């Protein structure tokens, strides 16, 4: 089981957003040990007893543990051995996050091996200022996670983090940039603040990412506002630290349980408020959307939403989120047609993110609803998951033309039940030359079906290269697209995700 799965499972089973910091601070340990008659024992012995008691008292009420490596290293080799003992003391279903804030490139590979192989960490915290290269060695380990420290609560950090101004602070640049380094289940964000506004800015810039909050207890009255600004639409996506002063108390279990309950009440209030505000519309997974759901501003092949300035906020957010999970890559890529482009659009990433996938399906569905058709057909293999989802959303039967007809079995050219003369709406992911979609349509029509409409997520040519669209039109087909490369380039350039040069490449 990977880190992210273990974390979300623990959040569900414990019904908790709380993370316990296991930091054996010497000053705190001396106070704790004196109250329990352990003042004469060694620091290592005090640390061992404290860790054991904290884990036993909190394990039913938290979703992860986060020891700071420096406190254990300060005790020498025995301290590192203690951290291995801590790993064994933790319930097997609770992940271990090692707080190290590592930022040195030269030692990254060695540190990653040490933390993941020797200390058996599930995730680590990293300092982002070396850029993507700092995360790469850690992301090579399947099932492990990294948390990027994008904002510190240290007052002296304001001069750097909030430069050049509050409208475009550097810490948000870190948030935006780091999301391209790993997927949401690999890369989380760490935010040190008690300011709800800062957390709100981070959540707005990274709606799909889990955020681990720290240093929030300086102004405990802000907790409700912090949660309102930090929780995602599902009422989670936010990890909260257990107050350090609580870990010195004799009734840790009772206080932790009470805090968890208070937080869960706030979560419930948050969800109810969101449901009230959003009503039927949200980014949550929806199998059966409301039949009267309004369109979100999709672009058809008949007009350019970029030119007309009609891209709404939902579609803009979707484009940015798709970019952040690396659906758009820059480099030199050879297409199936043989053409070489300076970029590559990979929509297969979408199916691994259910919430994002449903947002994409909604965009497709809003194009399809006005059309008249009996069945939906997907073009193998890339669009088959999309066609399946749309079949469920729109209550339309699914069929698909085989990419190759087998010499055994039923030897069907078209899979699924249908009647001759029925109309079919064909969906595909990307239209480049139109060759694959026309091949599939040919098999459908040779089986007695009628095709008039082709709906794609991305029209590669857009307004600058209409050859593929014209090719379809010559075959009596109407093309409709959710997005064009012009739309994508305009949104990403405006959002600061790509350079002007990259935007120009996308616009041909």
N, C-alpha and C positions, 0 to 999 in steps of 0.2 A: 504494500500500500504506500503510495506517494505522500509527500508532506501535505499538499493541499487537500487531498481526500481525507487524510487523517485529521487535519484541522477542522474541516467542515463537518465531518462525522462527529468529532468531539463537541463542537458547538451545538450540534443537534441533540446528541445524547445527554449532555450536561445542561442543555438549555442555558448556555453561558457565553458571554463575550469576553470574559475575564482571562487575563494572562498573569501568571505569578512570576515576578522577578526573584530568582534565587541568588541574591548578592550578599555573600557573607562579609559585609563591611566590618572591619575590626572594631570600630567604635560602637556600632550597633550590637555586635556580638558580646562585647564586654558587659554592656547594660543588660542584655537578655540573659546571659549566663549568671550574673550576680543575683538576679531576681529568682533564679532556680537553683541556687546553691552550687553552681558550677564554676564559680569565679576562679578557683584554684587550678582548673584544668588548662591544657594548652589551647592555643588559638585553633589549631587543627581539630582538636577534639570538640571544642565549642561549635565550630563550623559544621562538623559532621552531625552533631546532635540537633543543631538548629535546622539544617536542611531536612533531616528526617522528620522532625516535628511539623515543619511547614508543609511538606508534601502530604503527610498523613492528614493534616487538618484541612487542606484545600482541594485535594484531588477530586472530590465529588462535585466541585463547584467552579472549576476553571477548565479552559479548553487547551491550554499549552503552558509550558514553563520556559523561562528565558533567563538563564544565568549569564552574568557578565564574565567573560573569560579572564579578564585582568585580575579580579579578586582571587581566583584560584591559582593563577600563575604566580601571584605575589607570595604564595605559601610554598613555592618551589615544586619539586616533582611530586611531593605528597599532596599538594593542592590539585594537581592534574589528576592524580589517582582518585582523589575525592570526587572530582567531576565525573569520572567513570562510575564511581559508586552511585552518584546521583542518577545517572542514566539507568542503572539497574533498579533504583528505588521507584522510579516513575512508573505509573500504570502503562502497560504496553500500548494502549490506544491513545495516549497523549503525546503529542510531538514535542521535541526539544529544540528550541531556538537558541543558538549560541550568539550572544551579543558581543561582537568584536569590533565592529566599525572598521573592518579591514579596508585599506586603500593603497597598498604598495603593490605595484605591478610586478616587480621582480620576484616576489615571493608568493604570488597569488596561487599558482598551481600547487606549490608545496603546502600552503595553508589550507587550500580546499581539500587536498588529500588527508591532511592531519585532522581537520574538523569532521569530515564526513566518514573517513575510514577508521581513524583511531578513537575519536571522541564520540562517534556515532550520532552526530547532530543530524537533525532533519532539515534545518534551515539556519542561515546565518545573516547577520546584518553587515552591510557594506557601506563604505564611504564612496560617493559617486564621482568625485572630482577628477578621477583618471579617465572617466568616460566608459564607454561600453566594454573596453578591454578588461576592466576590473571585474565585471560580472561573468565574462565568458568562461573562465576556468571553472567557476562554480556551477554554471548552467550545463556543463558537460556531464554532470552526474544525474542520471534519470531519477525522477521522483523526489529530488531535493529542491529546496526553495531558497530564494534570497530576498531580503528586505532592504530596500534602498533608503538610506537616511536622507530625506529630502528637506527636512527643516529641523533645526535645533531650537530648544527653548532658552539656550544660553543668551543672556542679554547682549554680550559682546559680539554675537554672531549676526545681529541685526544689520550692521554696516555692510556685510557681505551678502547675506541672504535676501535682503530687501532692496538691493541695488538693481537698477538705477533709481527706481521709484516704485510706489505701491501699486501703480497701474500695470506694471510689467516687471515684477520682482524676479530675481534670479532663481529663487526656490521653485517657482512655477515652471521655469525653463527646465530645471532638473526633473520635475514631475513629468513634463511632456516628453522630454528626451528619453528618459529611462524606460518608458513604456514600450519603446521599440526594441529593447534589449531582450525581452522575454515575454512569454504569454502570461495571461492573468493568473494561471495556476502555478507558474514558476516564480514570478516576480511580484512582490508586494511592496508597499510603501510604509516607511516609518516617519511619523510626524510628531515632533516635540512641540507642544503648544498648549496653552490654556485659553487661547483666543478662538472663539467659534468662527470668526470671520476667516481666519487663516485656514482652518480645517475645511470650511465651506469652499474656499477657492481651490483647495487640493481636490476635494470631491468633484467639483465641477470639471476640473481638468482631467480627472481620471475616474469616470463614473463606474467603470467595470473592475477597478482594482480594490483589493482588500487593503485597509489602512490600519496600521498598529499605532495607536496614540500613546504618548508618554508625557509625563510632566503636567498632567491635567489637573492634579489635585490641589494646586496652589489656590485655585478659586473654585471650590467644589460646587458653589451655586451655579456655575456655568455648565454643569454636567448635562442638564436637559437640552440646552442650546447646542452643546457640542455633539450630542447624539443626533439631534435634528439635522445638523449640518453634515455629519459624518456617515450616518447610516445610508446604505443604498436602498433601492426601491423594494428589495426583498426583506428589509428590516435587519440586515446583517452587514457584512463587509467591513465591520469596524471592530478592532480588538482594543480592549481597555485594560490598563495595568491595575493590578491590585495595589492599593496604597501601601508603601513601604512601612509606614508607621504601624499599620495593622499587624504586620508580621512579627511584631515584638509583643503582641498582646497574648494573654492566656486563653482568650475565647476566640481564636482566629476562625474556627469553623463556623461559629454562630454569626460572627460579623460578616464573613464572606458570603454565607448563605443569604443574609439579609440584604447585602449589597447587590447580589445577583438578582434577587427578587425585585428590588427597586429598579434596577436597570431593565429587567424584563417588562415591568409595567410601563416604563418609558418607551420601550420598543413597541409595545402594543399600541400605545397612544400614537406613536409615529406612523405605524402601519394604517391605523384607522384614519388619521389625518390625510395620509397619502391617497388612500382609497377614496376618501371624500373629495379630494381635490382633482384626482385624475379620473375618477369614476371608472368607466370601462377601459380607458386608455392607459396603458403602462408598458414598461419594458419587460414585464414578467412574461414567462412562457404562456401563451394562450393557444389552445387547440381550436376552440370555436369562437372566433371573434364576432362581435355584433355585426349583423348584416348591413346596418346603416353606418358603419364606421367611416368617418370622413377621410378623404385622401390626405397624404402627408406631403404632397408637393413633388411627386415623381415627375420625371421628365420623359416625354415621349419623343419619338423620332421626328415628329412633325414640327417641333419647335425647340429651341435651346433655352433651357431655364437659366443658364448662365447669362446669356445675352439679355434676357428680359429681367434678370434679378429676382427670380421667383423661387429660389432655393430656400425652403423654410428651415427652421432651427433643427427639427428632428432629422431631416435628411443630411444636413451638415454634420450633426453629431454622429450619425451612422457612418458617413465617409471617414471621419476622423478615427472612429473606433475600429473600422476595418483596416485602416493604415497602421494603427497601433498594434494589431495582432499580426502584422507583417503579411497582409494580403497584397501589398504592393512592394516590389523589390526593384532596386536599381542595379544595373550591371549590364552584361551582354548575354542575351538569352535568345536561343533559336526556337522558333515556333514550329508547330506541326506542319505548317505550310512551307517551311524552309526559310521564311523571312527571319531576319535578325533584328531584334529591338533592343533599345537601351534600358528597358524595364520589363518586368514580368508581373502580371496580375494572377494571383493564385487564390481563387475563391474557395478552394477545398478546406482551408483553415476554418471557415465559418461553422461547419457542422460540428466542431468540437466545443463550441460555445453556445449552449442551448438558448440563452436569452438573446444573444446577438443573432443567432440563426432565425429566431422567430421575428425579430425586427426586419430582417431581410425578406422573410416570407410575407410579412404584412405589406411590404412595398410591392412585391410581385402581385399579391392578391388584389391590391387596389387598382392595378392596371387591368387585371383579368375580369373583375366583377362586371364592368359594363359590356363585355364581349358576349356573344352568343355561341355556345359550344356545348357538346354533350359529354366529352371526355377530355382529360389532360394527358398529354404525352411528354415524356422527358427524353432527351437525347443522351444515349449512353456515352461515357459513364458519369461524367461530371455533374450533370443536372438531375440525375435520378433521385438523390436525397431531397432536392428542392421540389421536384415533381411530386414526390410522396407527401411531403409536408403540405403542399398546396392542395393535393387531393383531399386531405383531412380537413383543411381550413374551409374549402369551398364546397365540400360534399359532392365532388365530381369524381367519377371512377377514373382510375389510373391505368394507362397502357403504355407500352414503350416498344419501339422498333429495336430488334436485336442488332448489335454491332456486326456480328457474324452469325450466320445460320448454321447450326450444328447438323452433322450428318447422322446423328442418333437422336433418340428421344422423340419428341413431337415434331421436331424440325420446323417450328413456327418461325415466321418472319417477324411477327408482332406478338408480344406477350400480353396476356390479359383478355378479358371477354369484351366483345364489341359486336355491333351489327353493321353490315354494309350500308353506306349512305349516311352514317352518323358523322357529325362535325367534331373536329379535334382542335384544341388550342395547344400549340407546341411551345414548351418552355426550354430554354437553354441558359447557360451561365454567361458566356461571352460570345459575341458575334465579331469575327475578324474577317474571314473571307466569305462565309456563308456556306462553305463546302460541306461540312459535317451535318448542318441542319437540313440542307437540301437532300443529302443522301438519306437521312432518316425520314424526311417527309415523303421521299419517293417510295420507301417501303410501306408507309402508311397508306398512301394513295393507291399503290398496287394491290392492297388488301381491301380496297373498296371504301376507304374512309376519305372524308373531305377535310382539307386544311386551308384555312384562310388567314389565321393570325399566328404570328411568332412573337413571343415575349421573352426578352433577354434581360439579365440584370445589367449588363454593360455592353453598350454599342461602341466598339473599339474605334470605329471610324468617325463617329459623330458628325458634325457639320462640315469638317474639313475633308473627309474621305467617305463619300457616299456610295462607293462601288458595291460594297456588300449589300447595302439596303436596296440599291437599284437592281442587283442580281435577284433578290427575293421578289421585288415588284414585278420583274419580267416573268416570274413564275406565278403571278397572281396572288402574292403573299403580302400581307400588311405587317410591318415591323413596328414594335413598340418596345422601348427600353426604359428601365428605371434610371440608369445613369449613363453618362457619356464621359469620355476622358477629359473633355473640356470642363464639365462639372467638377470632376475629381480634382483636376489641377487647380481650379479656381479656389475650391474649398481648402485644400491642403496648403496652398501658398498663403492664403489669407490667414490661416491658423498657425503659420510658422513651422509647419511640419516638413515642407520641402523648400528648396531654394528656387529662385526665379529661373535658373538654368534648368532644373529638373522639371519645373512646370512647363517650360517651353518644349522640352522633350516629349512630355505627355500630349501637348497640343500639336505635335508633329511639326 
